[in-house]
Amino acid sequence: MNRPRPDPLFLPCLMGPTGAGKSAAAAALAGILPVSVVNADSRQVYRDFPLITAQPSEEERQACPNRLYGFLPSEKKLGAGLFARAAATSIRQEAARGRTPVLVGGTGLYFKTLLAGIAPIPAVPKSLSEVWTRRCLEEGCAALHALLAERDPEYAKKIHPHDRQRVTRALEVQEATGKAFSWWHARPVPPGPYRACKIGITLPLDELTPILSRRIDHMLAAGALDEARRALERCRNPAAPGWSGIGCAEIFRHLQGEISLDRCRELWLKNTRAYAKRQLTWFKADKDIRWFRPEETTAIADHVLRQRAV
């Protein structure tokens, strides 16, 4: 006899481009609900880079529990499948404590994998993953994307040629399993146990860009270079996943003497803006997202309360 499926768990999701104000919106929710924030940003998982990746401040951590921030060493990679399993555990635990889990971040694939279910992709050996990461560093992401276009044209069309994480992931999975990444994604996936309330927080790029610029200046003034120097003492491999993030990669090059600090800052802003644009493209394709400006925290909170009561 089949057991009935339990009612889906209400899960507010705050998503959008980097620097748009998602953490402030989560703090506003914490003022009216017993909230626990669960990270959904692939950069903010790294222990060595709390400042450069804009992880929650001590004040924000005091306001409510925060899960899945700053727990991973730079040498490790957190793919979407592993993230979804870790996030599901955190969500269950916080809900069992009578709190409202809120998923906050800018990694669209993390949201999609958790909410829509996980493709049944077998684990890839670490050694093989390292091979493709090293090849990407040596040959360039565009060259590997061209290779992916030959092996799995369906998936290659869906991702940016400079999206290093997704390009290398697709190639390593195909080599490890003998099946294309698109083949795995076409396998039946059971629905996730959530009733998602998707909230997008954004600004037009011309408004967001100066905010990103000021944030970089604040990070540099607050000690981003010293943070990176300490990280170098623990991991000097530029191919390590922790160093692949925007900001981290540019500072690494500066500390190695490849580029000046001015050039480092210039590239950091340029790459951050380009990343924000890609994030917006991803999230705008999801018609279930209700969009707000970052200052509309009261409207965001009211929307969550209304959806929660449905």
C-alpha positions in Angstrom: 0.0 0.0 0.0 1.5 3.4 -1.0 1.8 6.0 1.6 0.4 9.4 0.8 3.0 12.1 0.1 3.3 14.6 2.9 2.2 18.2 2.3 5.0 20.1 0.6 7.1 22.4 2.8 6.7 26.1 2.3 10.0 27.5 1.2 10.7 31.2 0.5 13.5 31.6 -2.1 15.3 34.9 -2.4 17.2 34.9 -5.7 18.7 37.4 -8.1 22.0 38.9 -9.2 25.0 39.4 -7.0 24.9 42.6 -4.9 21.2 43.2 -5.4 20.2 43.1 -1.7 19.1 39.5 -1.0 20.7 39.4 2.4 18.8 42.6 3.4 15.6 41.1 2.3 16.3 37.9 4.4 17.0 40.2 7.4 13.6 41.9 6.9 11.9 38.5 6.9 13.8 37.6 10.1 12.1 40.6 11.7 8.7 39.0 11.3 9.2 35.3 11.2 11.5 32.8 13.0 13.7 32.5 9.9 16.8 30.3 9.1 18.8 31.3 6.1 20.1 28.5 3.9 22.8 29.5 1.4 22.2 28.9 -2.3 25.4 30.6 -3.6 28.2 28.5 -5.0 30.9 31.0 -4.0 29.7 31.6 -0.4 30.3 28.0 0.6 34.1 28.6 0.8 35.7 28.9 4.2 38.7 30.9 3.1 36.8 33.8 1.5 34.1 35.2 3.8 34.8 38.8 2.8 35.5 38.4 -0.9 32.4 36.3 -1.4 30.2 38.6 0.7 29.1 36.0 3.2 26.7 37.2 6.0 28.3 39.5 8.6 28.5 38.6 12.2 25.5 40.9 12.8 23.4 39.1 10.2 24.4 35.7 11.7 23.3 36.9 15.1 19.9 37.9 13.7 19.0 34.4 12.6 20.7 31.0 12.0 22.7 30.7 8.8 23.4 27.4 7.2 25.9 26.3 4.4 28.1 29.4 4.6 31.8 29.2 4.8 32.1 25.4 5.5 34.1 24.1 2.5 37.9 24.2 2.0 39.2 25.7 -1.2 40.2 22.4 -2.6 36.7 20.9 -2.6 34.0 21.4 -5.2 30.3 21.5 -4.3 28.3 20.4 -7.4 24.6 21.0 -7.7 23.7 17.5 -6.6 25.8 17.6 -3.4 24.4 21.1 -2.7 20.8 19.9 -3.1 21.4 17.0 -0.6 23.1 19.3 1.9 20.5 22.0 1.6 17.6 19.4 1.9 19.2 18.3 5.2 19.5 21.8 6.5 15.9 22.7 5.5 14.5 19.6 7.2 16.5 20.3 10.4 15.4 24.0 10.6 11.8 23.2 9.8 11.8 20.5 12.6 12.9 23.3 15.0 9.8 25.3 14.1 11.7 27.8 12.0 11.0 28.9 8.4 13.9 27.9 6.1 14.6 30.6 3.5 16.8 29.8 0.5 19.0 32.8 -0.4 21.5 33.1 -3.2 22.4 33.7 -6.8 23.3 30.3 -8.2 20.4 29.4 -10.4 21.5 25.8 -10.9 21.4 25.3 -7.1 17.8 26.5 -6.9 16.8 24.4 -10.0 18.4 21.3 -8.7 16.9 21.5 -5.2 13.4 22.5 -6.3 12.9 20.4 -9.4 14.8 17.4 -8.2 18.2 15.9 -8.7 19.3 14.1 -11.9 20.6 10.6 -11.0 24.2 11.3 -12.0 26.8 9.0 -10.4 29.6 10.4 -8.5 32.7 11.4 -10.5 36.1 10.4 -9.2 38.0 13.4 -7.7 41.0 12.6 -9.8 39.0 13.0 -13.1 37.4 16.2 -11.9 40.9 17.6 -11.2 42.1 16.6 -14.7 39.3 18.7 -16.3 39.8 21.6 -14.0 43.5 21.6 -14.9 42.8 21.4 -18.6 40.4 24.3 -18.4 43.1 26.4 -16.7 45.7 25.4 -19.3 43.6 25.4 -22.5 41.0 28.0 -21.6 37.3 27.6 -21.0 36.3 28.6 -24.6 38.4 25.7 -26.0 36.8 23.2 -23.6 33.4 24.6 -24.5 34.2 23.9 -28.2 35.1 20.3 -27.2 31.8 20.0 -25.3 29.9 21.3 -28.4 31.3 18.3 -30.3 30.5 15.8 -27.6 27.2 17.2 -26.2 25.9 19.9 -28.5 22.5 20.0 -26.8 24.0 21.0 -23.4 26.7 23.2 -24.9 24.0 25.4 -26.4 22.5 26.0 -23.0 25.6 27.4 -21.2 28.0 30.3 -21.7 31.3 29.5 -23.3 33.1 31.0 -20.3 31.1 29.1 -17.6 34.1 27.1 -16.4 32.2 25.2 -13.7 29.4 23.9 -16.0 31.7 23.2 -18.9 34.1 21.1 -16.9 31.3 19.4 -15.0 29.6 18.3 -18.3 32.9 17.0 -19.7 33.9 15.1 -16.5 30.5 13.5 -16.2 30.5 12.3 -19.8 34.0 10.8 -19.5 33.2 9.1 -16.1 29.8 7.7 -17.2 30.0 7.4 -21.0 26.7 9.3 -21.2 26.3 13.0 -22.2 25.3 15.4 -19.5 22.1 16.2 -21.5 21.3 12.5 -21.4 21.4 12.4 -17.6 19.3 15.5 -17.4 16.6 13.9 -19.5 16.2 11.1 -17.0 12.9 11.1 -14.9 13.3 13.0 -11.6 10.8 12.9 -8.7 9.5 16.3 -7.7 11.0 18.0 -4.7 9.0 18.2 -1.5 8.7 22.0 -1.4 6.1 24.7 -2.1 8.5 27.3 -3.3 7.7 31.0 -3.0 10.2 32.4 -5.5 11.2 36.1 -5.0 13.6 37.9 -7.3 15.5 40.9 -6.1 17.2 43.0 -8.7 18.0 46.4 -10.2 18.7 47.5 -13.7 22.4 46.8 -14.6 23.1 50.6 -14.8 22.0 51.0 -11.2 23.6 47.8 -10.0 27.0 48.5 -11.5 28.0 51.4 -9.2 26.8 49.3 -6.2 29.1 46.5 -7.2 31.9 49.0 -7.7 31.4 50.4 -4.2 31.2 46.9 -2.7 34.6 45.9 -4.3 36.1 49.1 -2.8 34.7 48.2 0.6 36.1 44.7 0.4 39.5 45.9 -0.5 39.5 48.5 2.3 38.2 45.8 4.7 41.1 43.5 4.0 40.3 41.4 0.9 44.0 41.1 0.0 45.0 39.9 3.5 42.2 37.4 3.4 43.5 36.1 0.1 47.1 35.9 1.4 45.9 33.8 4.3 44.0 31.6 1.8 47.2 31.2 -0.2 49.0 29.8 2.9 46.4 27.0 2.9 46.0 26.4 -0.8 48.3 27.7 -3.6 46.6 25.8 -6.4 45.0 28.4 -8.8 42.8 25.5 -10.2 41.2 24.8 -6.8 37.5 25.5 -6.9 37.7 28.1 -4.2 40.0 30.3 -6.2 37.8 30.1 -9.3 35.3 32.6 -8.1 35.1 36.2 -9.3 37.2 38.4 -7.0 39.3 35.4 -5.8 40.7 34.7 -9.3 41.6 38.3 -9.9 43.3 38.8 -6.5 45.2 35.5 -7.0 46.7 36.9 -10.2 47.6 40.2 -8.4 49.3 38.4 -5.5 51.3 36.4 -8.0 52.5 39.6 -9.6 50.7 39.0 -12.9 48.5 42.2 -12.8 48.5 45.5 -10.8 46.0 46.2 -8.1 44.2 48.7 -10.4 43.9 46.1 -13.1 42.8 43.5 -10.6 40.0 45.8 -9.4 39.0 46.6 -13.0 38.7 43.0 -14.0 36.9 42.2 -10.7 34.2 44.7 -11.5 34.0 43.8 -15.2 33.6 40.1 -14.4 31.2 40.7 -11.6 29.0 42.8 -13.8 29.1 40.2 -16.6 28.2 37.5 -14.0 25.2 39.6 -12.7 24.0 39.9 -16.3 24.2 36.1 -16.8 22.3 35.6 -13.5 19.6 37.9 -14.6 19.2 36.0 -17.9 18.9 32.8 -16.0 16.4 34.0 -13.4 14.3 36.0 -15.9 13.5 32.8 -17.8 11.6 31.5 -14.7 8.1 33.0 -14.9 7.2 31.8 -11.4 9.5 34.4 -9.9 7.9 37.6 -8.4 10.3 40.5 -8.8 11.0 43.3 -6.3 13.5 46.1 -6.0 15.9 45.7 -3.0 14.3 48.6 -1.0 10.9 46.9 -1.2 11.5 44.8 1.9 8.1 45.5 3.4 6.4 44.4 0.2 8.6 41.3 0.1 7.7 40.3 3.6 4.0 40.9 3.0 4.2 38.7 -0.1 5.8 35.9 1.8 3.2 36.1 4.6 0.4 36.0 2.0 1.9 33.0 0.2 2.6 31.2 3.5 -1.1 31.5 4.4 -2.4 29.9 1.2 
